[in-house]
């Protein structure tokens, strides 16, 4: 997911981290050029494939924080 997302149009940065000191929690920190680029990412096949692949591991609704660019 990281490599594919980094190659998408409008991607400024995209990183995946395991949270320190916390069991199986991860953070994805991504920066998109604008709202259209973010929406195109969410509409991409790789995004949908990623969520299908991890959906059975996710125990709670992910927290998403969107910051102004």
C-alpha positions in Angstrom: 0.0 0.0 0.0 2.8 2.4 0.9 4.7 2.1 -2.4 1.6 2.3 -4.5 0.2 5.3 -2.7 3.4 7.2 -3.0 3.2 6.8 -6.7 -0.3 8.2 -7.0 -0.8 11.7 -8.5 -1.1 14.3 -5.8 0.7 12.3 -3.1 3.2 14.4 -1.1 4.1 11.7 1.5 2.8 8.4 2.8 4.2 6.4 5.7 3.1 3.5 7.8 4.2 3.1 11.4 3.7 0.6 14.3 2.9 2.5 17.4 5.5 2.1 20.1 4.5 0.4 23.3 1.1 -0.5 22.1 0.2 -4.1 21.0 -1.0 -4.2 17.4 -1.7 -0.6 16.6 -0.5 1.1 13.6 -0.6 4.6 12.1 -0.7 5.7 8.5 0.3 9.3 8.0 -0.3 10.6 4.6 -0.2 14.0 2.9 -2.1 14.8 -0.3 -1.8 17.9 -2.4 -5.5 18.7 -2.3 -8.9 17.2 -1.6 -9.2 15.9 -5.2 -6.0 13.9 -4.8 -7.2 12.4 -1.5 -10.5 11.4 -3.0 -8.8 9.8 -6.0 -6.7 7.8 -3.5 -9.8 6.7 -1.7 -11.4 5.7 -5.0 -8.3 3.7 -6.1 -8.3 -0.1 -6.5 -5.2 -0.3 -4.2 -7.0 1.5 -1.4 -10.1 -0.7 -1.6 -7.9 -3.8 -1.8 -6.0 -2.7 1.3 -9.2 -2.4 3.3 -10.5 -5.7 2.1 -7.2 -7.3 3.2 -7.1 -5.9 6.7 -10.8 -5.6 7.5 -10.9 -8.8 9.5 -8.0 -7.6 11.7 -9.6 -4.2 12.5 -11.3 -4.5 15.9 -12.5 -0.9 16.3 -13.4 1.9 13.8 -10.2 3.6 12.7 -9.6 7.1 13.9 -9.1 9.5 10.9 -7.8 13.0 11.4 -7.8 15.3 8.4 -5.8 18.4 8.6 -6.0 21.4 6.4 -3.3 21.7 3.8 
